[in-house]
């Protein structure tokens, strides 16, 4: 049996006197899309930082392709909530920044900008881009080093709903083309169900795993599909301390609500 791409077992992570993560353990195989959902402060972003090599002060064991995480690893890419493009560099220079300013001339930059629909904006500056365009540039930059694992920390939370849906489909399309594995933090329950193969649900405090939902639906997915709506409800049940209660649509797995919209449970709030 081959080893997973990511094997994570964080027994404990503390910030001064605060115990923020407690016995979080999961693995991800090559090619999977996995989401982490949970209330604010449960340690989701902290886990991403550990995987990216941005934090080593924890108890446990983390391996990416069998190796300990380290800073600037080309096996791990990171896309943040904001695009974080450098304003004094062109879009192309931002995408190829791993190689320095001259990286903007690398042939791979043009290929990626074409994939995300920004080939005509290679010489533009970030201030000339809309929010959705800037995040597309950030996706291209995250893929430039050809990482095996791409980490995303609420990457679409700052854009409008229609742009968000387009970016979700773009992300799935290009990462599938590049055979990139995804681990994404999101507070959007429907987003996690639509994008993911698996959704790991966390509770706090300290942050721990309360359960996992296997989505188990083929792609491309119909956002109106009743099974997808039920998976989102299962995730919400776990978030609220309950158990999933998936309905059985096995006789018609493609059944959808026709013209009706799915049950949108976009964001949730918890008292801290």
Secondary structure by P-SEA (a helix, b strand, c coil): cccccbbbbbcccccccccccccccccccccbbbbbbbcccccaaaaaaaaacccccccbbbbccccccccccccbbbbcccccccccccaaaaaaccccccccccaaaaaaaaaaccccccccccccccaaaaaaaaaaaaacccccbbbbccccccccaaaaaaaaaaaaaaaaaabbbbbbbbccaaaaaacccbbbbbbcccbbbccccccccccccccccaaaaaaaaaaaaaaacccccccccccccccccccccccccccccccc
